[in-house]
């Protein structure tokens, strides 16, 4: 019993997720029937498939935070992820873009789900541009960093590292936004550029604030042993929530292709979000990113692909299956590459040393 309650035990980490899943599925089956139960399970699987890369990115940020703020992420953060990002936030977006009161939008969501889904679809260009730009900044911030010495796809990453500078992510993202906005087939050119610019600015402000606060508090960003506390941890928490929102935008919209029942959408995506939180904690406590050295790379390549899909999804329909399969394929390849390197190390074979590129 003592082993089960150990902080690193699978039961301790995934216990709440299992309990919440069983309780929710029983409630849906009893209250709405077996068909509703099947739909909820599908939505849960979709959320998990789309958000595994989110869990990897979260783990990298979470391992820098103190235990107190890790607990906040698992309690308050779960509430925000389920109720805030997957229920309140879509209502707020529809209210702003459709110029409707939140009461009207809430009535549409509960009593006229098809009309609500239509308004949410109309808001898609704004949502996809913001989320796409934010995720592009995240991916480029990783690949243009001069603090990263381990490389997976070296002939790509070493050239990006040579250009390492704090301005490059925003410059390249802005150029890509301009290119997508200037395409003749883009009927939402102004929206793409403005919303994308806001997404870029949001990343810069949050990430810049974290770095400034860390410096003020004497926290060395290069040393994982030094944990974020206070305002630095709070800003990282906000960063994680915005990141979760960016990942969940298309998931919420895509869920309406499966069902128009907002209760089932909230239940299925919410349970999926809880499992993402548990996977994040599992990775932090088990040192997954250290054991699979290319996993973080795979997650950021997946983020880059997802960002492109979000930007171009405002121009033409992209099947929801594509980003899910792309993510599974890229992350699976990074795991396989990590396992091969680990086996070589265990057998004493020579492996490529981390590539160091001179600036």
Residue, then its C-alpha position, 0 to 999 in steps of 0.5 A: x500500500x505504501x508503494x502505491x502512494x509513493x509520489x512516483x507510483x503509476x497509481x498515485x499519478x494516474x489515480x485521479x484520472x482513472x477515477x474521474x474517467x470512470x465517474x464521468x463515463x458512468x454518469x454519461x451512460x446513466x444520464x444520456x445513454x449508451x450512444x452518448x457514452x460511445x461519443x464521449x469515449x471517442x472525444x476522449x481518445x481524440x483529445x489524447x491523440x491531439x494533446x500528447x505533444x502538449x504533455x511533453x511541452x508541459x513537462x519541460x516547463x513544469x519540471x522547472x516549477x516548485x512543488x507548490x506550483x506543480x500542485x497548482x497546475x494539477x488542481x487549479x490548472x485542471x479546472x481552468x483546462x476543463x471549464x475555462x478553456x473548453x467551455x467558457x473560452x469558446x463562448x467568449x470567443x463567439x461572443x466577441x467575434x459574433x458581437x453577441x452577449x454571453x447570455x445569448x451565446x450560452x443559450x445557443x450552446x445549451x439549446x441551439x448547439x448547431x447555431x453555436x457550432x456555426x458561430x464557432x466555425x466563423x470564429x475559426x480564422x481568428x482562433x487558428x491564426x492566434x493559436x498557429x502564431x503562438x505555436x510557431x513561436x514556441x517551435x522556433x524558440x526551441x530550434x533557434x536556441x543556442x542553449x540546446x546542444x543535443x540535436x536529432x535531425x542535425x542537417x536542419x537543426x544545426x543551421x537554425x542554431x547558427x542563427x540563434x538570436x532572440x529576435x529570429x522566432x518573431x521575425x520568421x513567424x511574422x514573415x510566415x504570417x505575412x506570406x499566408x495573409x498575402x495568398x490570393x486564396x485567403x479571404x481573411x487576410x487582415x484577420x490572419x495577420x492581426x490575430x497572428x500578430x497578437x499571438x506572436x506578441x502574447x508569446x513574447x510578453x509571457x516568455x519575456x516576463x518569465x525570463x526577466x522575473x527569473x533574472x530578478x529572482x536570481x534563478x538560472x534558467x540553464x540550471x534545472x535544479x533551481x526551481x521557479x517560485x513566486x511571480x516567475x512560477x505564476x507567469x509559467x503557469x499562465x504560459x502553460x494555460x495559454x499553451x493549453x488553449x492554443x493546443x485545444x482550439x482546433x480540438x474544440x471546433x473539431x469536436x462538433x464534427x463528431x457531436x453537437x452536444x456541448x455537454x458531451x464535448x465538455x465531458x470527453x475533452x475534459x477527461x482527455x485534458x485530465x489525462x494530459x495533466x497526468x501524463x505531464x506529471x508522469x514525465x516529470x517524476x519519471x524523468x522521461x525527457x532525460x531517458x528519451x533525449x529526442x522526445x522534446x525534439x519530436x514534440x516541437x516538430x509536431x508543434x511546428x506541423x500543427x501550427x502550419x495546419x492551424x494557419x492553413x485551415x482557415x484557407x481550406x479544410x484539412x481533415x482532423x485526422x491529419x494532425x493526429x497522425x502526423x503527431x503520432x508519427x513524428x513523436x513515435x520516430x523521436x522515441x524510436x531514435x531515443x531508444x536506439x541511442x540509449x541501447x548504443x550507450x548501454x552496450x558501449x557502442x560509439x554514438x554521435x556526441x551532442x553537436x555544438x555549433x559555434x555562433 
